[in-house]
Amino acid sequence: MPRQGQSVESCIFTDWYKQVGDEIKQGDILFAYETDKASFEQEAEEDGILLATFCEAGDEIPVLHNIGVLGQAGEDISAFQAEGRDESMEESTTAEENPEVEANEPVQVVLKEAVNGDKVKISPRAKKLAEAEVVPFEKIEGSGPQGRIIVRDIEAYLASVPKITPLAKEVIKEEGLQVVEQGSGLDGMVRATDLSTNPVYSNDFEVKKLSNIRRLIAKAMHASLQNSAQLTHHLGADARRLLELRKLVKATEGAPNITINDMVCFAVIRALKLFPDANAHFMGDSVKYFNKVHLGLAVDTDRGLMVPAIKNADDLSIAGLSSQFKEVAESCRKGNIDPELLSSEAASFTVSNLGNYGVEMFTPVINLPQVAILGVNTIVPRPADLGGGAYGFVPYMGLSLTYDHQALDGGLATRFLKQIAIEIENLSIDF
């Protein structure tokens, strides 16, 4: 499995474009894979024959792990199968590595409590059979090498439980239901009607598996909330100055297309220079403070939310910052962004702007190990004191700062958020 940058530790394998036995020419597309933010296709680096494959679509593979063998006809590939063995090798070596289990001896099914997060060792053929027969393989103790679940374990489980009708199997897979221990059919066969207590409403929804990208994003977001003490403060900033500057940009011939979001990010960078505690990574028993601002900006794409980093953003003019934002956003949408820039470690602080969608308030989730993230909300009119006893409606932009209370105190976070508002209300730009 190719390595895409120093921060990518595993990739999702998506497809083989060639079959075992196919003749391969240098430059042919061999397979496709993706990280949590981008997808790639791998070309063959030399001529040969695809001798073996060790993974299938949907597998999460560590980088630099063997996923197949490209060589010459008749070559010995046993040295490469240590990481990704095929089923025949597993079956033939089971008796050698586990002397208590003879090749033709029946396997006794041993069940265990499934633990969330535990990686289940299961061969590709066994997994395919388990999914086809809706077997909860996470609960099975494997009899293969190092406790790996192999085909005979799945077959032994199937022999120990009532049979399931084809329709019931489809219902279980589509609706994610648990298999009942006893059905109402002949010899205890489980039927579709045994799976639902209210069959009238059993087909009023559709269950879809998470995409590979969504699965990895969900894992990262869950880890963020589990491993930090997140708290959000909300504050409004007078947006009249931003709106005036935006009108000026539009009216100036030849001026770069500087957006409201560009101006907010420019103000955030200035505030971060005054509050270095927020421009940091929390490392558990230490904090990494950055001398430069590496600003992450959330970008919505068809593949999911991506957060590329603009390195040394504090060295850029607002026109340069605007240009960089447009460049990385376009790369994200095309899927050719540098994976290194998408790592949460690449940015020292992140901005997520939902103002264009009309969101008035939200709670952004921190990209660990960053200590904070700013959510930018839409502009709404609010009553304000105009001076001299007069009151009127003023456009205010909502700001939502989520911070890790392990790294930042509430008072400091509040002052930092207030400083962002001050920078927005007093912003000056040159273009």
Secondary structure, 3 states (H helix, E strand, C coil): CCCCCCCCCEEEEEEECCCCCCEECCCCEEEEEECCCCEEEEECCCCEEEEEECCCCCCEEECCCCCEEEECCCCCCHHHCCCCCCHHHHHHHHHHHCCCCCCCCCCCCCECCCCCCCCCCECHHHHHHHHHCCCCHHHECCCCHHHCECHHHHHHHHHHCCCECHHHHHHHHHHCCCCCCCCCCHHHCECHHHCCCCHHHCCCCCCCCCCHHHHHHHHHHHHHHHCCCEEEEEEEEECHHHHHHHHHHHHCCCCCCCCHHHHHHHHHHHHHHHCHHHCEEECCCCEEECCCCCEEECEEECCEEECCEECCHHHCCHHHHHHHHHHHHHHHHHCCCCHHHHCCCCCCEEEEECHHHCCCCCCCCCCCCECEEEEEEEEEEEEEEEECCEEEEEEEEEEEEEEECCCCCHHHHHHHHHHHHHHHHCCCCCC
